[in-house]
Amino acid sequence: MARTKRVGGATVRWTGRPLISKKRTARSRKAMSCIERKLEVLQELVPNGPSVQELDGLFREAANYIVCLQVQVKVMQILLDELSPKVSDN
């Protein structure tokens, strides 16, 4: 029984081996270059991003950086609440 998979609205037969000689269309090249540009920007924004070689490592670093930024914002909100003058109802 041949396995099939839905790809872009079409059903294709899965053979278990990669499509080595698949040619890219102009549209897929443009989409890939857009993704590559976005990954380069992400790499520049994330500390230690340029030193990360694998894509999963870059995403992990980005996720850690986001968590650190969220914690910093929470700490600043707490400091602001505690250090702001209290308004009395008099």
N, C-alpha and C positions, 0 to 999 in steps of 0.2 A: 504494500500500500504506500503510494507516494505521499509525502507530506507537502502541504501547500501553505502559503503564507500570504496575507493581504499586504500589499505594498503599494501605497499611493493610489488606491482605488482599483488596483488590478490584482488578480490572484496569480502568484508565481509558484513554480514547483521548486522545492528545496532539495538540492542535490547533496548537501553536506560539504561542499567545497566552495571556497570563495571565488567570486568573479574577478579574476586577475586582470583581464583585458577590458574591463568596463570603461568606456569612454565617458568623460564628463561633458555635459552640455554647458553652454555658456551660462545658462541660468544657475546650474549647480556650482559652477566655478565662482560666480558672483556671490552666491549665498555663502560659499565656503570662505571667500575672502572677507566677507562681512563678519563671519564668526571669528576668523583669525584676528581681525582688527579688534574685535571686542575682547578677545582673550589677551591680546597684547596690552590693552588698556587696563584690564583687570590685573594683569601681572605688574603693571606700573603702580597701581593703587595699593596693592597689598604689600605690607612689609615682608621682606624676604621673598617676594614674588619672583623677582628676576633670577634668583638662585634655584627655584623649583623647576625641575625638568619635566616631571610627569603631570598630566592634566588632573588626575585625581588628587595629587599633592597640592596643586594650585587651588583647587576647590576646597580642600581641607583647610589650607592656610586662610583662604578668604572667609570661610565659615568661622574659624577661630577669631579672626580679626573683627568680624561683625559682632560676635559675642563680647569681645573686649570693649568695643565701642559702646555697646548697650549697657554694660556694667559701668563704664565711665559716665554715661549720661545719668544713670540712676544715682550714682554717688553725688554728682553735681546737683541733681534735683533735691536730694536729701540735705546737702550742705546749704543750698539756697533756702529751703524751708526752715532749717534750724537757725540760720544766721540772719534771716530777714526780720525786721522789727515787727512785733506782734501788733495788730490793730485791735484797739479796745472798743467796746460798744458804748462808751460814755458819751 
